[in-house]
Amino acid sequence: MGIKKDLSRIRSKVSSPPSNLTVVQPSPGQLFLSFLKLGLTAFGGPAMVAYMRRMAVEKKRWLDEESFKKGVALCQTVPGATAMQMSAYIGLTSRGIVGAALSFIGFGLPAFLLMLALSIFYSHAYSLSAVTSAFSGLRAVIIAIVAYSTLLFGRTNLKDWRDVTIASLAFLLFWLAINPIITILVSAILGLLLYFREKFPQVSKAEPKKKSNLRPVLYISIIAGLGLGLLFIFGGRLFELALLMFRIDLFAFGGGFTSLPLMLHEVVSVRSWLDAATFMDGIALGQITPGPIVITSTFIGYMIEGLPGAVVATVFIFLPSFLLVVAIEPYFHRLSLSPYFQRIIRGILCSFIGLLLSVVVRFSLELTWDIPKALLAVSALVALLLKVDILWVILAGVVISVVIF
């Protein structure tokens, strides 16, 4: 859960293991079970990367420190949820494409199952007064959480007038209901133009050539394409849901929270599959489950098409970033040397600040405010700024909402 923060501090603060450390190859079963166990307590989004390092580098010695750091850099660049991508990277480095799939599925499975259970409960129990009260107050807390994410993301990426310009334009375009993907593409072009004279940090050119993963990626893509074809023939709205989630993840630079503006625009504004209030409830449920915030896709899929919708939405919201990590990993070092690539990424990251801000404004306008809700939102924002764990903020919000509202 949470946004794709700048994880460089994780790479710089951790202590390196001894240089004579022997790398151990895990079995496929060890990878799956280890990440399944980690996924049960995967609260905190990118913060889970530090726990992955402790497990994979220090305790189990599946890869060395340098390899882990390269994985963090790759997952900061590729769109999608950082922690999910790191699970795939560790599995890929340890046991190839099979290891990547097992680690990825094991880490995400607990979040999917819990979100599915909560979605079923929500759809049957929402009329209960206590549930209605809880979600009434939680919407104010969610606004505070998205505002906090906007502040964090802005503090990391807004460095001069060019960054502010791209972020402001993105906010305006989104507010005018311009397709978010067009906004991202415009921001990428502006990145190429505005950062033309910018000197980015140089990357060492010493890197051994790695075996390509394009063949297994192609096979998985063909299978996914066949699945989409079947959904097109038999699934009706399931096909549209799968295609939408796939496209959202492809453009989710900056982590899970940057998917929210795209989901909100497409699910609420364009297709009217859900209203904004229900969408906010889905975000609230996503915050109290382990795993990335994009697990909200499970809730959206279930509310639209039941169990098949939950499965389809979840698979296709995670598939693109998994394929990108596996496909790009052998070439990432050379790609990161390109100044054009770095300019594009900077422009895209700035655009998501505008998109996040638009979500804050949109959610704020959707909520019927009163003094208790305003105080609850301010209190939640202050707690987050004071580094209180987001899970405790959500749980406190539930208790307070039930008592007050």
TIDO-891507 format. One record per residue (C-alpha): y negated, x negated, z; residue in three letters; residue number from 1. Coordinates in steps of 0.02 Angstrom, whole numbers, plus 50000, padded with zeros to 5 digits. Layout:
<py Y&px X&pz Z&residuo Ala&num NUM>
...
//
This chain:
<py 50000&px 50000&pz 50000&residuo Met&num 1>
<py 49823&px 49944&pz 49982&residuo Gly&num 2>
<py 49741&px 49845&pz 49841&residuo Ile&num 3>
<py 49790&px 49681&pz 49759&residuo Lys&num 4>
<py 49685&px 49569&pz 49871&residuo Lys&num 5>
<py 49646&px 49388&pz 49840&residuo Asp&num 6>
<py 49805&px 49310&pz 49904&residuo Leu&num 7>
<py 49746&px 49131&pz 49886&residuo Ser&num 8>
<py 49720&px 49123&pz 50074&residuo Arg&num 9>
<py 49905&px 49156&pz 50098&residuo Ile&num 10>
<py 49944&px 49009&pz 49984&residuo Arg&num 11>
<py 49821&px 48895&pz 50072&residuo Ser&num 12>
<py 49859&px 48938&pz 50253&residuo Lys&num 13>
<py 50048&px 48933&pz 50251&residuo Val&num 14>
<py 50131&px 48771&pz 50301&residuo Ser&num 15>
<py 50241&px 48686&pz 50173&residuo Ser&num 16>
<py 50424&px 48658&pz 50214&residuo Pro&num 17>
<py 50494&px 48483&pz 50213&residuo Pro&num 18>
<py 50495&px 48401&pz 50042&residuo Ser&num 19>
<py 50683&px 48367&pz 50051&residuo Asn&num 20>
<py 50723&px 48552&pz 50070&residuo Leu&num 21>
<py 50877&px 48600&pz 49968&residuo Thr&num 22>
<py 50861&px 48762&pz 49870&residuo Val&num 23>
<py 51005&px 48884&pz 49898&residuo Val&num 24>
<py 51060&px 49011&pz 49767&residuo Gln&num 25>
<py 51089&px 49183&pz 49845&residuo Pro&num 26>
<py 51221&px 49305&pz 49787&residuo Ser&num 27>
<py 51163&px 49466&pz 49701&residuo Pro&num 28>
<py 51218&px 49564&pz 49855&residuo Gly&num 29>
<py 51117&px 49453&pz 49971&residuo Gln&num 30>
<py 50961&px 49479&pz 49865&residuo Leu&num 31>
<py 50979&px 49668&pz 49862&residuo Phe&num 32>
<py 51017&px 49689&pz 50048&residuo Leu&num 33>
<py 50881&px 49566&pz 50103&residuo Ser&num 34>
<py 50747&px 49655&pz 50003&residuo Phe&num 35>
<py 50814&px 49826&pz 50053&residuo Leu&num 36>
<py 50791&px 49776&pz 50235&residuo Lys&num 37>
<py 50618&px 49706&pz 50200&residuo Leu&num 38>
<py 50571&px 49864&pz 50106&residuo Gly&num 39>
<py 50606&px 49971&pz 50259&residuo Leu&num 40>
<py 50458&px 49890&pz 50348&residuo Thr&num 41>
<py 50348&px 49854&pz 50196&residuo Ala&num 42>
<py 50183&px 49917&pz 50268&residuo Phe&num 43>
<py 50024&px 49827&pz 50219&residuo Gly&num 44>
<py 50041&px 49805&pz 50031&residuo Gly&num 45>
<py 50000&px 49625&pz 49981&residuo Pro&num 46>
<py 50017&px 49571&pz 50162&residuo Ala&num 47>
<py 50206&px 49584&pz 50135&residuo Met&num 48>
<py 50196&px 49429&pz 50025&residuo Val&num 49>
<py 50183&px 49322&pz 50181&residuo Ala&num 50>
<py 50344&px 49400&pz 50249&residuo Tyr&num 51>
<py 50429&px 49369&pz 50082&residuo Met&num 52>
<py 50380&px 49187&pz 50092&residuo Arg&num 53>
<py 50450&px 49172&pz 50268&residuo Arg&num 54>
<py 50614&px 49249&pz 50211&residuo Met&num 55>
<py 50636&px 49167&pz 50041&residuo Ala&num 56>
<py 50560&px 48995&pz 50072&residuo Val&num 57>
<py 50579&px 48957&pz 50258&residuo Glu&num 58>
<py 50732&px 49055&pz 50317&residuo Lys&num 59>
<py 50846&px 49074&pz 50166&residuo Lys&num 60>
<py 50779&px 48931&pz 50058&residuo Arg&num 61>
<py 50800&px 49026&pz 49895&residuo Trp&num 62>
<py 50651&px 48936&pz 49815&residuo Leu&num 63>
<py 50529&px 48798&pz 49861&residuo Asp&num 64>
<py 50347&px 48813&pz 49913&residuo Glu&num 65>
<py 50275&px 48765&pz 49744&residuo Glu&num 66>
<py 50378&px 48894&pz 49651&residuo Ser&num 67>
<py 50323&px 49028&pz 49775&residuo Phe&num 68>
<py 50139&px 48985&pz 49750&residuo Lys&num 69>
<py 50159&px 48999&pz 49561&residuo Lys&num 70>
<py 50235&px 49170&pz 49586&residuo Gly&num 71>
<py 50087&px 49228&pz 49690&residuo Val&num 72>
<py 49967&px 49170&pz 49554&residuo Ala&num 73>
<py 50068&px 49261&pz 49420&residuo Leu&num 74>
<py 50075&px 49424&pz 49518&residuo Cys&num 75>
<py 49888&px 49418&pz 49553&residuo Gln&num 76>
<py 49859&px 49417&pz 49366&residuo Thr&num 77>
<py 49987&px 49543&pz 49302&residuo Val&num 78>
<py 49944&px 49728&pz 49325&residuo Pro&num 79>
<py 50042&px 49821&pz 49458&residuo Gly&num 80>
<py 50083&px 49813&pz 49643&residuo Ala&num 81>
<py 50085&px 49632&pz 49705&residuo Thr&num 82>
<py 50225&px 49648&pz 49833&residuo Ala&num 83>
<py 50341&px 49737&pz 49712&residuo Met&num 84>
<py 50308&px 49605&pz 49580&residuo Gln&num 85>
<py 50341&px 49463&pz 49703&residuo Met&num 86>
<py 50510&px 49538&pz 49745&residuo Ser&num 87>
<py 50552&px 49533&pz 49559&residuo Ala&num 88>
<py 50487&px 49355&pz 49542&residuo Tyr&num 89>
<py 50591&px 49290&pz 49688&residuo Ile&num 90>
<py 50746&px 49375&pz 49619&residuo Gly&num 91>
<py 50710&px 49308&pz 49444&residuo Leu&num 92>
<py 50687&px 49130&pz 49506&residuo Thr&num 93>
<py 50845&px 49139&pz 49612&residuo Ser&num 94>
<py 50969&px 49235&pz 49502&residuo Arg&num 95>
<py 50887&px 49273&pz 49335&residuo Gly&num 96>
<py 50857&px 49446&pz 49265&residuo Ile&num 97>
<py 50996&px 49527&pz 49369&residuo Val&num 98>
<py 50923&px 49454&pz 49528&residuo Gly&num 99>
<py 50750&px 49516&pz 49478&residuo Ala&num 100>
<py 50815&px 49693&pz 49453&residuo Ala&num 101>
<py 50914&px 49696&pz 49616&residuo Leu&num 102>
<py 50769&px 49628&pz 49720&residuo Ser&num 103>
<py 50646&px 49747&pz 49639&residuo Phe&num 104>
<py 50755&px 49901&pz 49665&residuo Ile&num 105>
<py 50805&px 49850&pz 49841&residuo Gly&num 106>
<py 50624&px 49826&pz 49895&residuo Phe&num 107>
<py 50561&px 49988&pz 49820&residuo Gly&num 108>
<py 50708&px 50103&pz 49862&residuo Leu&num 109>
<py 50660&px 50142&pz 50045&residuo Pro&num 110>
<py 50484&px 50193&pz 49993&residuo Ala&num 111>
<py 50551&px 50306&pz 49856&residuo Phe&num 112>
<py 50678&px 50394&pz 49968&residuo Leu&num 113>
<py 50553&px 50421&pz 50110&residuo Leu&num 114>
<py 50417&px 50483&pz 49992&residuo Met&num 115>
<py 50541&px 50601&pz 49911&residuo Leu&num 116>
<py 50588&px 50672&pz 50081&residuo Ala&num 117>
<py 50405&px 50692&pz 50129&residuo Leu&num 118>
<py 50366&px 50776&pz 49963&residuo Ser&num 119>
<py 50506&px 50903&pz 49990&residuo Ile&num 120>
<py 50443&px 50936&pz 50167&residuo Phe&num 121>
<py 50263&px 50954&pz 50104&residuo Tyr&num 122>
<py 50310&px 51078&pz 49968&residuo Ser&num 123>
<py 50402&px 51190&pz 50094&residuo His&num 124>
<py 50299&px 51169&pz 50252&residuo Ala&num 125>
<py 50120&px 51159&pz 50189&residuo Tyr&num 126>
<py 50085&px 51338&pz 50246&residuo Ser&num 127>
<py 50117&px 51290&pz 50427&residuo Leu&num 128>
<py 49953&px 51282&pz 50524&residuo Ser&num 129>
<py 49988&px 51110&pz 50599&residuo Ala&num 130>
<py 50026&px 51035&pz 50428&residuo Val&num 131>
<py 49872&px 51115&pz 50351&residuo Thr&num 132>
<py 49764&px 51048&pz 50494&residuo Ser&num 133>
<py 49837&px 50873&pz 50479&residuo Ala&num 134>
<py 49800&px 50860&pz 50294&residuo Phe&num 135>
<py 49627&px 50936&pz 50314&residuo Ser&num 136>
<py 49576&px 50791&pz 50426&residuo Gly&num 137>
<py 49679&px 50661&pz 50333&residuo Leu&num 138>
<py 49576&px 50689&pz 50176&residuo Arg&num 139>
<py 49426&px 50620&pz 50268&residuo Ala&num 140>
<py 49530&px 50470&pz 50321&residuo Val&num 141>
<py 49588&px 50442&pz 50142&residuo Ile&num 142>
<py 49406&px 50436&pz 50085&residuo Ile&num 143>
<py 49376&px 50301&pz 50216&residuo Ala&num 144>
<py 49529&px 50204&pz 50158&residuo Ile&num 145>
<py 49475&px 50206&pz 49975&residuo Val&num 146>
<py 49297&px 50159&pz 50027&residuo Ala&num 147>
<py 49367&px 50012&pz 50127&residuo Tyr&num 148>
<py 49471&px 49957&pz 49977&residuo Ser&num 149>
<py 49315&px 49966&pz 49868&residuo Thr&num 150>
<py 49220&px 49856&pz 49991&residuo Leu&num 151>
<py 49361&px 49728&pz 50000&residuo Leu&num 152>
<py 49385&px 49724&pz 49813&residuo Phe&num 153>
<py 49197&px 49712&pz 49784&residuo Gly&num 154>
<py 49176&px 49571&pz 49909&residuo Arg&num 155>
<py 49311&px 49471&pz 49820&residuo Thr&num 156>
<py 49258&px 49501&pz 49640&residuo Asn&num 157>
<py 49070&px 49539&pz 49635&residuo Leu&num 158>
<py 48991&px 49366&pz 49628&residuo Lys&num 159>
<py 48838&px 49385&pz 49517&residuo Asp&num 160>
<py 48739&px 49507&pz 49408&residuo Trp&num 161>
<py 48870&px 49505&pz 49271&residuo Arg&num 162>
<py 49004&px 49569&pz 49388&residuo Asp&num 163>
<py 48888&px 49704&pz 49455&residuo Val&num 164>
<py 48842&px 49755&pz 49277&residuo Thr&num 165>
<py 49023&px 49779&pz 49224&residuo Ile&num 166>
<py 49066&px 49872&pz 49385&residuo Ala&num 167>
<py 48914&px 49986&pz 49369&residuo Ser&num 168>
<py 48951&px 50025&pz 49187&residuo Leu&num 169>
<py 49132&px 50064&pz 49230&residuo Ala&num 170>
<py 49074&px 50184&pz 49366&residuo Phe&num 171>
<py 48957&px 50271&pz 49243&residuo Leu&num 172>
<py 49089&px 50287&pz 49107&residuo Leu&num 173>
<py 49217&px 50356&pz 49227&residuo Phe&num 174>
<py 49091&px 50478&pz 49299&residuo Trp&num 175>
<py 49056&px 50539&pz 49122&residuo Leu&num 176>
<py 49244&px 50575&pz 49105&residuo Ala&num 177>
<py 49270&px 50437&pz 48977&residuo Ile&num 178>
<py 49454&px 50391&pz 48968&residuo Asn&num 179>
<py 49485&px 50254&pz 49099&residuo Pro&num 180>
<py 49586&px 50150&pz 48975&residuo Ile&num 181>
<py 49435&px 50144&pz 48860&residuo Ile&num 182>
<py 49330&px 50091&pz 49009&residuo Thr&num 183>
<py 49451&px 49949&pz 49046&residuo Ile&num 184>
<py 49449&px 49890&pz 48865&residuo Leu&num 185>
<py 49259&px 49894&pz 48861&residuo Val&num 186>
<py 49256&px 49792&pz 49022&residuo Ser&num 187>
<py 49376&px 49665&pz 48946&residuo Ala&num 188>
<py 49261&px 49644&pz 48795&residuo Ile&num 189>
<py 49110&px 49625&pz 48909&residuo Leu&num 190>
<py 49206&px 49493&pz 49006&residuo Gly&num 191>
<py 49231&px 49393&pz 48847&residuo Leu&num 192>
<py 49045&px 49406&pz 48807&residuo Leu&num 193>
<py 48960&px 49390&pz 48976&residuo Leu&num 194>
<py 49069&px 49248&pz 49044&residuo Tyr&num 195>
<py 49061&px 49146&pz 48884&residuo Phe&num 196>
<py 48979&px 48998&pz 48971&residuo Arg&num 197>
<py 49073&px 49018&pz 49135&residuo Glu&num 198>
<py 49179&px 48870&pz 49187&residuo Lys&num 199>
<py 49339&px 48928&pz 49268&residuo Phe&num 200>
<py 49448&px 48819&pz 49381&residuo Pro&num 201>
<py 49560&px 48705&pz 49281&residuo Gln&num 202>
<py 49748&px 48720&pz 49297&residuo Val&num 203>
<py 49863&px 48569&pz 49293&residuo Ser&num 204>
<py 49946&px 48551&pz 49123&residuo Lys&num 205>
<py 50106&px 48473&pz 49191&residuo Ala&num 206>
<py 50238&px 48608&pz 49179&residuo Glu&num 207>
<py 50418&px 48597&pz 49118&residuo Pro&num 208>
<py 50470&px 48713&pz 48977&residuo Lys&num 209>
<py 50567&px 48866&pz 49037&residuo Lys&num 210>
<py 50698&px 48976&pz 48956&residuo Lys&num 211>
<py 50627&px 49135&pz 48878&residuo Ser&num 212>
<py 50669&px 49303&pz 48956&residuo Asn&num 213>
<py 50616&px 49403&pz 48803&residuo Leu&num 214>
<py 50793&px 49453&pz 48752&residuo Arg&num 215>
<py 50837&px 49545&pz 48916&residuo Pro&num 216>
<py 50661&px 49618&pz 48918&residuo Val&num 217>
<py 50692&px 49684&pz 48743&residuo Leu&num 218>
<py 50859&px 49761&pz 48795&residuo Tyr&num 219>
<py 50779&px 49848&pz 48945&residuo Ile&num 220>
<py 50635&px 49907&pz 48835&residuo Ser&num 221>
<py 50758&px 49980&pz 48709&residuo Ile&num 222>
<py 50850&px 50073&pz 48848&residuo Ile&num 223>
<py 50684&px 50138&pz 48915&residuo Ala&num 224>
<py 50635&px 50190&pz 48739&residuo Gly&num 225>
<py 50798&px 50285&pz 48718&residuo Leu&num 226>
<py 50766&px 50370&pz 48885&residuo Gly&num 227>
<py 50593&px 50421&pz 48826&residuo Leu&num 228>
<py 50670&px 50488&pz 48666&residuo Gly&num 229>
<py 50790&px 50597&pz 48764&residuo Leu&num 230>
<py 50648&px 50658&pz 48874&residuo Leu&num 231>
<py 50549&px 50700&pz 48718&residuo Phe&num 232>
<py 50694&px 50802&pz 48649&residuo Ile&num 233>
<py 50752&px 50889&pz 48808&residuo Phe&num 234>
<py 50626&px 50857&pz 48946&residuo Gly&num 235>
<py 50464&px 50937&pz 48888&residuo Gly&num 236>
<py 50334&px 50891&pz 49017&residuo Arg&num 237>
<py 50446&px 50753&pz 49087&residuo Leu&num 238>
<py 50412&px 50652&pz 48929&residuo Phe&num 239>
<py 50225&px 50668&pz 48952&residuo Glu&num 240>
<py 50241&px 50622&pz 49136&residuo Leu&num 241>
<py 50344&px 50465&pz 49096&residuo Ala&num 242>
<py 50224&px 50409&pz 48961&residuo Leu&num 243>
<py 50075&px 50437&pz 49074&residuo Leu&num 244>
<py 50146&px 50336&pz 49220&residuo Met&num 245>
<py 50198&px 50195&pz 49103&residuo Phe&num 246>
<py 50021&px 50186&pz 49033&residuo Arg&num 247>
<py 49941&px 50191&pz 49205&residuo Ile&num 248>
<py 50041&px 50043&pz 49269&residuo Asp&num 249>
<py 50003&px 49942&pz 49112&residuo Leu&num 250>
<py 49818&px 49951&pz 49154&residuo Phe&num 251>
<py 49828&px 49937&pz 49343&residuo Ala&num 252>
<py 49749&px 49765&pz 49359&residuo Phe&num 253>
<py 49702&px 49728&pz 49538&residuo Gly&num 254>
<py 49850&px 49814&pz 49622&residuo Gly&num 255>
<py 49907&px 49984&pz 49679&residuo Gly&num 256>
<py 49740&px 50059&pz 49728&residuo Phe&num 257>
<py 49670&px 50029&pz 49555&residuo Thr&num 258>
<py 49800&px 50151&pz 49488&residuo Ser&num 259>
<py 49719&px 50294&pz 49584&residuo Leu&num 260>
<py 49570&px 50322&pz 49470&residuo Pro&num 261>
<py 49685&px 50327&pz 49320&residuo Leu&num 262>
<py 49804&px 50449&pz 49407&residuo Met&num 263>
<py 49661&px 50557&pz 49468&residuo Leu&num 264>
<py 49582&px 50568&pz 49295&residuo His&num 265>
<py 49742&px 50605&pz 49202&residuo Glu&num 266>
<py 49835&px 50715&pz 49328&residuo Val&num 267>
<py 49687&px 50814&pz 49398&residuo Val&num 268>
<py 49545&px 50811&pz 49273&residuo Ser&num 269>
<py 49634&px 50802&pz 49104&residuo Val&num 270>
<py 49798&px 50895&pz 49130&residuo Arg&num 271>
<py 49762&px 50999&pz 49287&residuo Ser&num 272>
<py 49939&px 50971&pz 49348&residuo Trp&num 273>
<py 49875&px 50959&pz 49528&residuo Leu&num 274>
<py 49710&px 50999&pz 49612&residuo Asp&num 275>
<py 49609&px 50860&pz 49694&residuo Ala&num 276>
<py 49654&px 50916&pz 49870&residuo Ala&num 277>
<py 49842&px 50906&pz 49836&residuo Thr&num 278>
<py 49817&px 50737&pz 49751&residuo Phe&num 279>
<py 49730&px 50673&pz 49909&residuo Met&num 280>
<py 49876&px 50736&pz 50013&residuo Asp&num 281>
<py 49992&px 50633&pz 49903&residuo Gly&num 282>
<py 49888&px 50478&pz 49939&residuo Ile&num 283>
<py 49899&px 50515&pz 50124&residuo Ala&num 284>
<py 50089&px 50524&pz 50114&residuo Leu&num 285>
<py 50089&px 50363&pz 50014&residuo Gly&num 286>
<py 49997&px 50277&pz 50155&residuo Gln&num 287>
<py 50124&px 50322&pz 50289&residuo Ile&num 288>
<py 50274&px 50264&pz 50187&residuo Thr&num 289>
<py 50326&px 50083&pz 50168&residuo Pro&num 290>
<py 50292&px 50006&pz 49998&residuo Gly&num 291>
<py 50145&px 50011&pz 49875&residuo Pro&num 292>
<py 50019&px 50152&pz 49863&residuo Ile&num 293>
<py 50080&px 50191&pz 49686&residuo Val&num 294>
<py 50233&px 50271&pz 49767&residuo Ile&num 295>
<py 50115&px 50421&pz 49764&residuo Thr&num 296>
<py 50186&px 50441&pz 49588&residuo Ser&num 297>
<py 50347&px 50505&pz 49669&residuo Thr&num 298>
<py 50247&px 50643&pz 49755&residuo Phe&num 299>
<py 50156&px 50686&pz 49593&residuo Ile&num 300>
<py 50319&px 50693&pz 49496&residuo Gly&num 301>
<py 50404&px 50802&pz 49626&residuo Tyr&num 302>
<py 50258&px 50925&pz 49636&residuo Met&num 303>
<py 50257&px 50941&pz 49446&residuo Ile&num 304>
<py 50441&px 50940&pz 49397&residuo Glu&num 305>
<py 50544&px 50931&pz 49557&residuo Gly&num 306>
<py 50677&px 50797&pz 49583&residuo Leu&num 307>
<py 50688&px 50746&pz 49398&residuo Pro&num 308>
<py 50499&px 50727&pz 49396&residuo Gly&num 309>
<py 50503&px 50618&pz 49552&residuo Ala&num 310>
<py 50634&px 50502&pz 49476&residuo Val&num 311>
<py 50550&px 50490&pz 49306&residuo Val&num 312>
<py 50376&px 50461&pz 49378&residuo Ala&num 313>
<py 50439&px 50325&pz 49496&residuo Thr&num 314>
<py 50540&px 50232&pz 49365&residuo Val&num 315>
<py 50399&px 50229&pz 49238&residuo Phe&num 316>
<py 50260&px 50183&pz 49361&residuo Ile&num 317>
<py 50355&px 50024&pz 49407&residuo Phe&num 318>
<py 50440&px 49977&pz 49244&residuo Leu&num 319>
<py 50291&px 49899&pz 49151&residuo Pro&num 320>
<py 50243&px 49776&pz 49288&residuo Ser&num 321>
<py 50426&px 49726&pz 49311&residuo Phe&num 322>
<py 50444&px 49690&pz 49125&residuo Leu&num 323>
<py 50279&px 49595&pz 49121&residuo Leu&num 324>
<py 50327&px 49482&pz 49266&residuo Val&num 325>
<py 50496&px 49443&pz 49188&residuo Val&num 326>
<py 50426&px 49418&pz 49013&residuo Ala&num 327>
<py 50270&px 49318&pz 49056&residuo Ile&num 328>
<py 50341&px 49206&pz 49193&residuo Glu&num 329>
<py 50405&px 49069&pz 49075&residuo Pro&num 330>
<py 50237&px 49064&pz 48983&residuo Tyr&num 331>
<py 50116&px 49102&pz 49123&residuo Phe&num 332>
<py 50061&px 48923&pz 49153&residuo His&num 333>
<py 50006&px 48899&pz 48973&residuo Arg&num 334>
<py 49925&px 49071&pz 48967&residuo Leu&num 335>
<py 49822&px 49036&pz 49123&residuo Ser&num 336>
<py 49746&px 48884&pz 49037&residuo Leu&num 337>
<py 49656&px 48995&pz 48911&residuo Ser&num 338>
<py 49472&px 49026&pz 48953&residuo Pro&num 339>
<py 49478&px 49185&pz 48849&residuo Tyr&num 340>
<py 49618&px 49253&pz 48958&residuo Phe&num 341>
<py 49521&px 49213&pz 49117&residuo Gln&num 342>
<py 49363&px 49298&pz 49052&residuo Arg&num 343>
<py 49459&px 49456&pz 49006&residuo Ile&num 344>
<py 49544&px 49465&pz 49176&residuo Ile&num 345>
<py 49378&px 49443&pz 49268&residuo Arg&num 346>
<py 49298&px 49584&pz 49168&residuo Gly&num 347>
<py 49445&px 49700&pz 49201&residuo Ile&num 348>
<py 49446&px 49664&pz 49388&residuo Leu&num 349>
<py 49260&px 49704&pz 49398&residuo Cys&num 350>
<py 49286&px 49868&pz 49308&residuo Ser&num 351>
<py 49406&px 49928&pz 49442&residuo Phe&num 352>
<py 49271&px 49915&pz 49574&residuo Ile&num 353>
<py 49175&px 50046&pz 49477&residuo Gly&num 354>
<py 49333&px 50151&pz 49460&residuo Leu&num 355>
<py 49370&px 50141&pz 49646&residuo Leu&num 356>
<py 49191&px 50189&pz 49687&residuo Leu&num 357>
<py 49206&px 50339&pz 49572&residuo Ser&num 358>
<py 49360&px 50395&pz 49670&residuo Val&num 359>
<py 49263&px 50384&pz 49834&residuo Val&num 360>
<py 49124&px 50492&pz 49762&residuo Val&num 361>
<py 49243&px 50616&pz 49681&residuo Arg&num 362>
<py 49347&px 50638&pz 49839&residuo Phe&num 363>
<py 49190&px 50654&pz 49945&residuo Ser&num 364>
<py 49124&px 50794&pz 49835&residuo Leu&num 365>
<py 49292&px 50885&pz 49840&residuo Glu&num 366>
<py 49298&px 50889&pz 50031&residuo Leu&num 367>
<py 49207&px 51021&pz 50133&residuo Thr&num 368>
<py 49117&px 50913&pz 50260&residuo Trp&num 369>
<py 49072&px 50953&pz 50439&residuo Asp&num 370>
<py 49027&px 50844&pz 50588&residuo Ile&num 371>
<py 49207&px 50816&pz 50651&residuo Pro&num 372>
<py 49267&px 50762&pz 50478&residuo Lys&num 373>
<py 49118&px 50648&pz 50453&residuo Ala&num 374>
<py 49149&px 50566&pz 50623&residuo Leu&num 375>
<py 49334&px 50548&pz 50581&residuo Leu&num 376>
<py 49294&px 50463&pz 50414&residuo Ala&num 377>
<py 49167&px 50344&pz 50493&residuo Val&num 378>
<py 49287&px 50302&pz 50635&residuo Ser&num 379>
<py 49428&px 50266&pz 50512&residuo Ala&num 380>
<py 49315&px 50152&pz 50409&residuo Leu&num 381>
<py 49256&px 50058&pz 50564&residuo Val&num 382>
<py 49437&px 50037&pz 50622&residuo Ala&num 383>
<py 49487&px 49966&pz 50454&residuo Leu&num 384>
<py 49338&px 49847&pz 50454&residuo Leu&num 385>
<py 49397&px 49789&pz 50625&residuo Leu&num 386>
<py 49568&px 49748&pz 50548&residuo Lys&num 387>
<py 49664&px 49890&pz 50632&residuo Val&num 388>
<py 49828&px 49913&pz 50538&residuo Asp&num 389>
<py 49814&px 50053&pz 50410&residuo Ile&num 390>
<py 49972&px 50138&pz 50474&residuo Leu&num 391>
<py 49893&px 50162&pz 50646&residuo Trp&num 392>
<py 49735&px 50229&pz 50565&residuo Val&num 393>
<py 49836&px 50358&pz 50470&residuo Ile&num 394>
<py 49941&px 50409&pz 50621&residuo Leu&num 395>
<py 49786&px 50424&pz 50730&residuo Ala&num 396>
<py 49707&px 50530&pz 50594&residuo Gly&num 397>
<py 49857&px 50648&pz 50596&residuo Val&num 398>
<py 49851&px 50670&pz 50785&residuo Val&num 399>
<py 49663&px 50697&pz 50789&residuo Ile&num 400>
<py 49671&px 50819&pz 50642&residuo Ser&num 401>
<py 49805&px 50925&pz 50724&residuo Val&num 402>
<py 49709&px 50932&pz 50889&residuo Val&num 403>
<py 49534&px 50961&pz 50818&residuo Ile&num 404>
<py 49560&px 51057&pz 50656&residuo Phe&num 405>
//
